[in-house]
Amino acid sequence: MAPLRVLITGGGRGIGRAAALRFAKEGAHVVVAARTSGELDDVVAEIDAAGGKGLAAQMNVTDLGSVEAAVWRATEFTGGPIDVLINNAGVFDVIPFDKMGHKAWSKMIDVNLTGAYYVTQESLNALEEGERTVVINVASGAAKKGFPGNTAYCASKYGLKGFGDALRIDLAEKGIRVVTVYPRGTDTTIFDGVPGDWDRSKMNSVEEVAEVIFSAVSAGDEVTDIDVPPPAGA
Ligand SMILES: NC(=O)c1ccc[n+]([C@@H]2O[C@H](COP(=O)([O-])OP(=O)(O)OC[C@H]3O[C@@H](n4cnc5c(N)ncnc54)[C@H](OP(=O)(O)O)[C@@H]3O)[C@@H](O)[C@H]2O)c1
């Protein structure tokens, strides 16, 4: 089978990096996109070592020009088509509503929700050219339930779920599937500096989440939403 052509936003670390390496193990051609080019270069070396072929495409998902340029580079690398788009880039903060300023609000909505719209829209031609094409949106348990201090994060992730539910209908006639994945707490740098009593030892590993993301590629048409199960023994 021809190698899968994959674009992953937020591919420089955490869940995105682990997903990139999971696809690389199958020989995929993987474009990792984020703002920090040093991290992307390191992941590309790991992708190549794991048996895939990697490309670093610097991208700020909140900047349409940057998204356009990075998607163009991605399609040059893949030869045109993208089979798997993973909208994974995300930011998280815990801010009680009476302290929620417009800057923090906009940042979470812009990165977590509007970023997915920009990247999917700019990738549409390449997705139409892909085979077995699937868009995978990385949401959160916070797309289904409210948490304290999470008005912006929950709004962005409920929004991402809604984006996916409607996108699925619009893209069905093009043969493009849309799957939303819901990680639980996962041990990554997303918690760095965020107020809260986080016990990362009880969280999922990034590899467990990557496995669920990878499973979405071969899932049947009826699979639209996948919850990440809790870690073994939790
Ligand atoms: N960890 C959890 O417990 C958890 C639970 C549920 C859902 N999630 C979701 O899973 C996804 C990945 O999270 P993670 O835990 O792996 O976080 P992470 O370790 O902090 O990684 C986040 C990634 O997103 C990128 N990113 C952030 N802002 C960006 C921007 N403006 N443009 C492009 N890339 C950007 C970061 O790279 P740069 O900073 O270099 O741009 C980084 O590569 C997020 O959508 C998050 O909401 C995580």
PDBQT file of the ligand as one rigid body, heavy atoms in Angstrom, charges set to zero:
ROOT
HETATM    1  N1  LIG A 301      -2.752  17.042  27.415  1.00  0.00    +0.000 N 
HETATM    2  C1  LIG A 301      -4.040  16.876  27.755  1.00  0.00    +0.000 C 
HETATM    3  O1  LIG A 301      -4.384  16.540  28.920  1.00  0.00    +0.000 OA
HETATM    4  C2  LIG A 301      -5.122  17.063  26.718  1.00  0.00    +0.000 A 
HETATM    5  C3  LIG A 301      -6.408  16.611  27.045  1.00  0.00    +0.000 A 
HETATM    6  C4  LIG A 301      -7.430  16.795  26.113  1.00  0.00    +0.000 A 
HETATM    7  C5  LIG A 301      -7.155  17.391  24.905  1.00  0.00    +0.000 A 
HETATM    8  N2  LIG A 301      -5.887  17.820  24.627  1.00  0.00    +0.000 N 
HETATM    9  C6  LIG A 301      -5.665  18.488  23.337  1.00  0.00    +0.000 C 
HETATM   10  O2  LIG A 301      -4.647  17.812  22.637  1.00  0.00    +0.000 OA
HETATM   11  C7  LIG A 301      -3.981  18.725  21.769  1.00  0.00    +0.000 C 
HETATM   12  C8  LIG A 301      -2.474  18.606  21.959  1.00  0.00    +0.000 C 
HETATM   13  O3  LIG A 301      -2.182  18.982  23.293  1.00  0.00    +0.000 OA
HETATM   14  P1  LIG A 301      -0.847  18.559  24.055  1.00  0.00    +0.000 P 
HETATM   15  O4  LIG A 301      -1.262  18.154  25.406  1.00  0.00    +0.000 OA
HETATM   16  O5  LIG A 301      -0.024  17.673  23.216  1.00  0.00    +0.000 OA
HETATM   17  O6  LIG A 301      -0.180  20.004  24.201  1.00  0.00    +0.000 OA
HETATM   18  P2  LIG A 301       1.343  20.509  24.093  1.00  0.00    +0.000 P 
HETATM   19  O7  LIG A 301       2.275  19.461  24.544  1.00  0.00    +0.000 OA
HETATM   20  O8  LIG A 301       1.365  21.842  24.756  1.00  0.00    +0.000 OA
HETATM   21  O9  LIG A 301       1.510  20.706  22.515  1.00  0.00    +0.000 OA
HETATM   22  C9  LIG A 301       0.726  21.655  21.852  1.00  0.00    +0.000 C 
HETATM   23  C10 LIG A 301       1.185  21.751  20.413  1.00  0.00    +0.000 C 
HETATM   24  O10 LIG A 301       0.373  22.750  19.770  1.00  0.00    +0.000 OA
HETATM   25  C11 LIG A 301       1.233  23.700  19.135  1.00  0.00    +0.000 C 
HETATM   26  N3  LIG A 301       0.624  25.025  19.072  1.00  0.00    +0.000 N 
HETATM   27  C12 LIG A 301       0.189  25.810  20.086  1.00  0.00    +0.000 A 
HETATM   28  N4  LIG A 301      -0.228  26.996  19.598  1.00  0.00    +0.000 NA
HETATM   29  C13 LIG A 301      -0.061  26.945  18.253  1.00  0.00    +0.000 A 
HETATM   30  C14 LIG A 301      -0.284  27.868  17.199  1.00  0.00    +0.000 A 
HETATM   31  N5  LIG A 301      -0.769  29.091  17.407  1.00  0.00    +0.000 N 
HETATM   32  N6  LIG A 301       0.013  27.485  15.935  1.00  0.00    +0.000 NA
HETATM   33  C15 LIG A 301       0.519  26.250  15.683  1.00  0.00    +0.000 A 
HETATM   34  N7  LIG A 301       0.763  25.335  16.638  1.00  0.00    +0.000 NA
HETATM   35  C16 LIG A 301       0.479  25.692  17.909  1.00  0.00    +0.000 A 
HETATM   36  C17 LIG A 301       2.487  23.693  20.015  1.00  0.00    +0.000 C 
HETATM   37  O11 LIG A 301       3.624  24.160  19.298  1.00  0.00    +0.000 OA
HETATM   38  P3  LIG A 301       4.179  25.670  19.326  1.00  0.00    +0.000 P 
HETATM   39  O12 LIG A 301       3.964  26.193  20.713  1.00  0.00    +0.000 OA
HETATM   40  O13 LIG A 301       5.595  25.499  18.925  1.00  0.00    +0.000 OA
HETATM   41  O14 LIG A 301       3.384  26.392  18.287  1.00  0.00    +0.000 OA
HETATM   42  C18 LIG A 301       2.631  22.210  20.321  1.00  0.00    +0.000 C 
HETATM   43  O15 LIG A 301       3.286  21.554  19.248  1.00  0.00    +0.000 OA
HETATM   44  C19 LIG A 301      -4.551  20.105  22.104  1.00  0.00    +0.000 C 
HETATM   45  O16 LIG A 301      -5.552  20.442  21.164  1.00  0.00    +0.000 OA
HETATM   46  C20 LIG A 301      -5.168  19.905  23.463  1.00  0.00    +0.000 C 
HETATM   47  O17 LIG A 301      -6.232  20.815  23.717  1.00  0.00    +0.000 OA
HETATM   48  C21 LIG A 301      -4.872  17.661  25.500  1.00  0.00    +0.000 A 
ENDROOT
TORSDOF 0
